[in-house]
């Protein structure tokens, strides 16, 4: 009876050991240097369909970041492929992890070359075909991947890390930082800097923020707008570019360019300016109201005519050739145009006075002519009467 009880206890103990769930110290890794390829963890898990649902914990120290390593990794194999694979990290280290099939065994590859890194691996497995032998004889090596069915494992949690891309609010980040939702970058209270987003600028190349629309699963950005600080442009402090077209630039001397990155004035526009209102300030002494002062010498029209015949433009106004070469000052041209209008007004006033005088003289002359005509009519009447009287006397004397 005692022998039977001992045998039964031994069988139960053997059964529990053979179906152990937690495997500690599966493999340890450390390297007092820098790996060339990364860290390949060669497991003893067969690449067989529906054979395993392990949870692999990688725990250790990442010397480069001075942060702990605390990664949990899971996967399943079905229809000859890794499926439902994922990772999460409770530490500050989230390297790219790949799973691969090398020689019929599962390989875990940490695609990172951190200096002086060390970690230990433990595992949990239950309910499939996992056995203790599968969690023994694991090794590590600094080797490149050479297997098949290779997949890159995404990280899930508050953020998702996949293929080196970080996603917030998305499980499929397409670029280095993919935020699905509103994002705000704020300046913490008490910080003595002005930048809410600081980009490092190398001696060659530039720092840029690209704004665009993601139109494909591959993450291709089209319609791209780029905010650039390019040290290759020695005089340019900031610029905005759409694709390859430079749209806006601010130079270190304060000049602003629209449509050009080389503004030669405070504001240079390479194109058309549309505005509802443009205001140009002028000093009162420069405004041509002085034309109406009694001391102003109005140019003689003969001299103006001679100038136009020779120069083919008005005095004080730029020529067509000068405008084509150097442009023109809007405020100055407006001032000169007003001056010409005021001078023209004085010419018209003078001509109006002359016309009034001529009209008055003409009316006086017409009155004189009328009076002379009336006198002439009186003379004609008197002469006619005398002629009639003389004829009458002649007729009487003749008889």
C-alpha positions as CSV (number, residue, x, y, z in Angstrom):
1,X,0.0,0.0,0.0
2,X,2.8,2.4,0.9
3,X,4.6,1.5,-2.3
4,X,1.5,2.3,-4.4
5,X,1.1,5.6,-2.6
6,X,4.7,6.5,-3.2
7,X,4.4,5.6,-6.9
8,X,1.3,7.7,-7.3
9,X,2.9,10.7,-5.7
10,X,6.0,10.3,-7.9
11,X,3.8,10.2,-11.0
12,X,1.9,13.3,-10.0
13,X,5.2,15.1,-9.3
14,X,6.6,14.0,-12.6
15,X,3.5,15.2,-14.4
16,X,3.6,18.6,-12.8
17,X,7.3,19.0,-13.6
18,X,6.7,18.0,-17.2
19,X,3.9,20.5,-17.5
20,X,5.8,23.4,-15.8
21,X,4.4,26.8,-16.7
22,X,7.2,29.3,-15.7
23,X,10.8,29.0,-17.0
24,X,13.3,31.2,-15.2
25,X,16.8,31.9,-16.5
26,X,16.1,30.5,-19.9
27,X,19.1,32.4,-21.3
28,X,21.3,35.3,-20.1
29,X,23.1,37.9,-22.3
30,X,25.8,40.4,-21.7
31,X,28.4,42.1,-23.9
32,X,31.0,44.6,-22.8
33,X,31.2,46.1,-26.2
34,X,29.0,47.0,-29.2
35,X,27.3,44.2,-31.3
36,X,27.8,44.5,-35.1
37,X,24.5,43.0,-36.2
38,X,22.3,43.0,-33.1
39,X,21.4,40.3,-30.6
40,X,20.0,37.0,-32.1
41,X,18.3,34.8,-29.5
42,X,18.2,31.2,-30.8
43,X,15.4,29.4,-29.0
44,X,14.5,25.7,-28.9
45,X,10.9,26.4,-29.9
46,X,9.9,24.6,-33.0
47,X,8.3,26.5,-35.9
48,X,5.2,24.3,-35.9
49,X,1.6,25.3,-36.4
50,X,-0.6,25.6,-33.3
51,X,2.2,24.4,-31.1
52,X,2.8,27.3,-28.7
53,X,1.5,30.5,-27.1
54,X,4.6,31.5,-25.1
55,X,5.1,34.7,-23.2
56,X,8.8,35.7,-23.2
57,X,10.0,38.3,-20.7
58,X,13.3,40.1,-21.5
59,X,14.6,42.0,-18.4
60,X,17.8,43.8,-17.9
61,X,19.8,47.0,-18.2
62,X,20.3,49.2,-21.2
63,X,23.5,51.1,-20.4
64,X,23.2,53.6,-23.3
65,X,20.0,55.0,-22.0
66,X,20.7,54.2,-18.3
67,X,17.2,52.6,-18.3
68,X,15.8,49.2,-17.3
69,X,14.8,46.7,-19.9
70,X,11.3,45.2,-19.2
71,X,9.8,43.7,-22.4
72,X,7.0,41.1,-22.8
73,X,6.8,39.3,-26.1
74,X,4.0,36.9,-27.4
75,X,3.2,35.2,-30.7
76,X,1.4,32.3,-32.2
77,X,2.2,30.1,-35.3
78,X,-0.6,29.3,-37.7
79,X,-0.8,28.3,-41.4
80,X,3.0,28.5,-41.6
81,X,3.2,32.1,-40.4
82,X,3.7,34.1,-37.2
83,X,0.4,35.7,-36.2
84,X,-1.0,37.6,-33.3
85,X,2.5,38.7,-32.4
86,X,3.0,41.7,-30.1
87,X,5.2,43.2,-27.5
88,X,4.9,45.7,-24.7
89,X,7.5,47.5,-22.5
90,X,7.3,48.7,-19.0
91,X,10.8,50.2,-19.2
92,X,12.2,53.0,-21.3
93,X,13.8,50.7,-23.9
94,X,11.8,49.5,-27.0
95,X,14.1,48.2,-29.7
96,X,12.9,46.7,-32.9
97,X,12.2,43.0,-32.3
98,X,11.9,40.5,-35.2
99,X,10.7,36.9,-35.2
100,X,12.0,34.5,-37.8
101,X,12.1,30.8,-38.7
102,X,15.7,29.6,-38.9
103,X,16.1,25.9,-39.5
104,X,12.7,25.1,-38.1
105,X,13.3,26.9,-34.8
106,X,12.0,30.3,-33.7
107,X,14.6,33.0,-33.5
108,X,14.1,36.3,-31.6
109,X,16.2,39.1,-33.0
110,X,16.8,42.4,-31.2
111,X,17.6,44.8,-34.0
112,X,19.7,47.1,-31.8
113,X,23.4,47.6,-31.3
114,X,23.5,49.0,-27.8
115,X,26.8,49.3,-26.0
116,X,27.4,47.3,-22.8
117,X,23.9,45.8,-22.7
118,X,22.8,42.9,-20.5
119,X,19.5,41.0,-19.9
120,X,18.0,37.8,-18.8
121,X,15.1,35.9,-20.4
122,X,12.3,34.0,-18.6
123,X,9.1,32.6,-20.1
124,X,5.6,31.4,-19.4
125,X,3.9,28.7,-21.4
126,X,0.8,26.5,-20.8
127,X,-2.1,24.9,-22.6
128,X,-0.5,24.1,-26.0
129,X,2.3,21.6,-26.7
130,X,5.0,23.4,-24.9
131,X,7.4,21.3,-22.8
132,X,10.4,22.0,-20.6
133,X,12.9,20.9,-23.3
134,X,11.7,23.7,-25.5
135,X,12.9,26.3,-23.0
136,X,16.4,24.9,-22.5
137,X,19.6,25.3,-24.5
138,X,18.7,28.8,-25.8
139,X,21.8,30.7,-27.0
140,X,22.6,34.3,-28.1
141,X,24.8,35.5,-30.9
142,X,25.9,38.6,-32.8
143,X,24.6,37.5,-36.2
144,X,22.4,38.8,-38.9
145,X,19.0,37.3,-39.6
146,X,19.0,34.6,-42.2
147,X,15.7,32.9,-41.8
148,X,12.2,32.9,-43.4
149,X,8.8,34.1,-42.3
150,X,10.4,37.1,-40.7
151,X,8.1,39.7,-39.0
152,X,8.7,42.9,-37.1
153,X,6.9,42.9,-33.8
154,X,4.8,46.0,-32.9
155,X,4.7,47.4,-29.3
156,X,1.3,48.0,-27.8
157,X,0.3,50.1,-24.8
158,X,-0.3,53.8,-24.4
159,X,1.9,54.0,-27.5
160,X,2.5,51.6,-30.4
161,X,6.0,51.0,-31.8
162,X,6.2,49.2,-35.1
163,X,9.1,49.0,-37.6
164,X,10.8,51.8,-35.6
165,X,7.7,54.0,-35.9
166,X,5.9,55.3,-32.8
167,X,2.1,55.6,-32.9
168,X,-0.2,57.4,-30.5
169,X,-3.9,56.6,-31.0
170,X,-3.0,54.2,-33.8
171,X,-1.8,50.6,-34.0
172,X,-0.2,51.1,-37.5
173,X,2.2,54.0,-37.3
174,X,3.4,54.9,-40.8
175,X,6.1,57.4,-39.9
176,X,8.5,58.0,-37.0
177,X,5.8,59.7,-35.0
178,X,2.2,59.1,-36.1
179,X,-0.5,60.7,-33.9
180,X,-4.2,59.9,-34.6
181,X,-5.9,62.8,-32.9
182,X,-5.0,66.3,-31.5
183,X,-1.5,66.9,-30.4
184,X,-0.2,69.8,-28.3
185,X,3.4,70.8,-27.6
186,X,3.5,73.1,-24.6
187,X,6.3,75.0,-22.8
188,X,6.5,73.9,-19.2
189,X,6.1,76.6,-16.6
190,X,9.5,77.9,-15.3
191,X,11.5,76.8,-18.3
192,X,13.8,79.5,-19.6
193,X,13.6,78.7,-23.3
194,X,11.2,79.8,-26.0
195,X,11.1,76.8,-28.2
196,X,8.1,74.5,-27.9
197,X,9.7,72.2,-30.5
198,X,13.4,72.2,-30.9
199,X,15.1,70.6,-33.9
200,X,18.9,70.1,-34.0
201,X,20.6,71.6,-37.1
202,X,23.7,70.0,-38.4
203,X,26.4,72.0,-40.2
204,X,25.3,70.4,-43.5
205,X,21.6,69.8,-44.2
206,X,18.7,71.4,-42.5
207,X,16.0,70.9,-39.9
208,X,12.5,70.8,-41.2
209,X,8.9,70.2,-40.1
210,X,6.8,68.7,-42.9
211,X,3.1,69.1,-43.1
212,X,1.1,67.1,-45.6
213,X,-1.6,64.4,-46.3
214,X,-0.9,60.7,-45.9
215,X,-2.4,59.1,-49.0
216,X,-1.1,55.6,-48.8
217,X,-0.5,52.7,-46.4
218,X,3.2,53.1,-47.1
219,X,3.2,56.5,-45.5
220,X,4.0,58.5,-48.6
221,X,3.5,62.2,-48.0
222,X,2.2,64.2,-50.9
223,X,1.3,67.9,-51.1
224,X,4.2,68.5,-48.6
225,X,4.7,71.8,-47.0
226,X,8.1,72.2,-45.2
227,X,9.3,74.7,-42.6
228,X,13.0,74.9,-43.0
229,X,16.0,76.4,-41.3
230,X,18.9,75.6,-43.6
231,X,22.4,76.6,-42.5
232,X,23.5,76.4,-46.1
233,X,21.6,79.6,-46.7
234,X,23.9,81.9,-44.7
235,X,21.5,84.8,-44.7
236,X,18.2,82.9,-44.3
237,X,16.7,82.6,-40.8
238,X,13.6,80.7,-41.8
239,X,11.7,79.6,-44.9
240,X,8.5,77.8,-46.0
241,X,8.7,75.5,-49.0
242,X,5.9,73.7,-50.9
243,X,7.5,70.6,-52.6
244,X,10.4,72.3,-54.4
245,X,9.0,75.8,-54.5
246,X,10.3,78.4,-52.1
247,X,7.3,80.4,-50.9
248,X,8.5,82.4,-47.9
249,X,11.7,83.4,-46.3
250,X,13.0,85.6,-43.5
251,X,16.6,86.7,-43.7
252,X,18.9,87.5,-40.8
253,X,18.8,91.2,-41.7
254,X,15.0,91.2,-41.3
255,X,14.1,91.2,-45.0
256,X,11.0,89.1,-45.8
257,X,10.6,87.4,-49.2
258,X,7.4,85.9,-50.6
259,X,8.1,83.7,-53.6
260,X,11.8,84.3,-53.1
261,X,14.5,83.3,-50.6
262,X,16.7,86.3,-51.5
263,X,14.7,89.4,-50.6
264,X,16.7,92.6,-51.2
265,X,14.1,94.8,-49.4
266,X,12.2,94.7,-46.2
267,X,9.4,93.0,-48.2
268,X,10.1,91.4,-51.6
269,X,7.2,89.7,-53.4
270,X,7.9,87.6,-56.5
271,X,4.4,87.7,-57.9
272,X,1.1,89.7,-57.7
273,X,-0.1,91.3,-54.5
274,X,-3.9,91.5,-53.9
275,X,-5.2,93.7,-51.2
276,X,-8.4,95.6,-50.3
277,X,-6.5,98.5,-49.0
278,X,-2.9,99.7,-49.0
279,X,-1.7,102.5,-46.8
280,X,1.6,104.4,-47.4
281,X,2.7,107.0,-44.9
282,X,4.2,110.3,-46.1
283,X,5.7,113.3,-44.2
284,X,3.5,116.4,-44.5
285,X,6.4,118.4,-46.0
286,X,6.7,115.9,-48.8
287,X,3.0,115.9,-49.8
288,X,2.6,118.2,-52.8
289,X,0.0,120.7,-51.3
290,X,2.9,123.2,-51.7
291,X,1.8,123.5,-55.4
292,X,-1.1,125.7,-54.2
293,X,1.3,128.0,-52.3
294,X,1.5,131.5,-53.9
295,X,5.3,131.2,-54.0
296,X,5.2,128.0,-56.2
297,X,6.5,128.5,-59.7
298,X,4.2,126.7,-62.0
299,X,6.2,125.3,-65.0
300,X,5.5,127.0,-68.3
301,X,3.6,124.7,-70.6
302,X,6.1,125.4,-73.4
303,X,8.9,123.9,-71.2
304,X,6.7,120.9,-70.3
305,X,6.0,120.4,-74.0
306,X,9.7,120.5,-74.8
307,X,10.6,118.0,-72.0
308,X,8.0,115.5,-73.2
309,X,9.2,115.8,-76.8
310,X,12.7,114.9,-75.7
311,X,12.2,112.4,-72.9
312,X,8.8,110.9,-73.8
313,X,7.5,111.0,-70.2
314,X,6.4,113.7,-67.7
315,X,8.9,115.6,-65.7
316,X,9.6,114.1,-62.2
317,X,8.1,110.7,-63.3
318,X,10.2,107.6,-63.9
319,X,10.7,106.4,-67.4
320,X,9.4,103.0,-68.6
321,X,13.0,101.7,-68.9
322,X,13.7,102.8,-65.3
323,X,10.6,101.0,-64.0
324,X,11.4,97.8,-65.8
325,X,14.9,97.8,-64.4
326,X,14.4,99.0,-60.8
327,X,10.6,99.0,-60.3
328,X,9.1,102.1,-58.8
329,X,8.2,103.5,-55.4
330,X,4.4,103.4,-55.0
331,X,4.3,106.2,-52.5
332,X,6.7,108.4,-54.5
333,X,4.8,107.8,-57.8
334,X,1.5,108.5,-56.1
335,X,2.9,111.8,-54.7
336,X,4.2,112.8,-58.1
337,X,0.9,111.9,-59.8
338,X,-0.9,114.1,-57.2
339,X,1.6,116.9,-58.0
340,X,0.8,116.7,-61.7
341,X,-2.9,116.7,-61.0
342,X,-2.6,119.8,-58.8
343,X,-0.4,121.5,-61.5
344,X,-3.0,120.6,-64.1
345,X,-5.7,122.0,-61.9
346,X,-3.8,125.3,-61.8
347,X,-3.4,125.3,-65.6
348,X,-7.1,124.7,-66.0
349,X,-7.9,127.5,-63.5
350,X,-5.6,129.9,-65.4
351,X,-7.2,128.9,-68.7
352,X,-10.6,129.4,-67.2
353,X,-9.7,132.9,-66.1
354,X,-8.4,133.7,-69.6
355,X,-11.6,132.3,-71.2
356,X,-13.7,134.5,-68.9
357,X,-11.7,137.6,-69.9
358,X,-12.0,136.8,-73.5
359,X,-15.7,136.2,-73.2
360,X,-16.2,139.5,-71.5
361,X,-14.1,141.3,-74.1
362,X,-16.1,139.6,-76.8
363,X,-19.4,140.7,-75.3
364,X,-18.1,144.3,-75.1
365,X,-17.0,144.2,-78.7
366,X,-20.3,142.8,-79.8
367,X,-22.1,145.6,-78.0
368,X,-19.9,148.1,-79.7
369,X,-20.6,146.6,-83.1
370,X,-24.3,146.6,-82.3
371,X,-24.2,150.2,-81.3
372,X,-22.2,151.1,-84.4
373,X,-24.8,149.4,-86.5
374,X,-27.6,151.2,-84.8
375,X,-25.8,154.5,-85.4
376,X,-25.2,153.5,-89.0
377,X,-28.9,152.8,-89.5
378,X,-29.7,156.3,-88.1
379,X,-27.3,157.9,-90.5
380,X,-28.8,155.9,-93.4
381,X,-32.2,157.1,-92.4
382,X,-31.1,160.7,-92.2
383,X,-29.3,160.5,-95.6
384,X,-32.4,158.9,-97.2
385,X,-34.5,161.7,-95.8
386,X,-32.1,164.3,-97.1
387,X,-32.1,162.6,-100.5
388,X,-35.9,162.7,-100.5
389,X,-35.9,166.4,-99.5
390,X,-33.4,167.3,-102.2
391,X,-35.3,165.4,-104.8
392,X,-38.4,167.3,-103.8
393,X,-36.7,170.7,-104.2
394,X,-35.3,169.8,-107.5
395,X,-38.7,168.8,-108.8
396,X,-40.2,172.0,-107.6
397,X,-37.5,174.3,-109.1
398,X,-37.7,172.4,-112.4
399,X,-41.2,173.3,-112.8
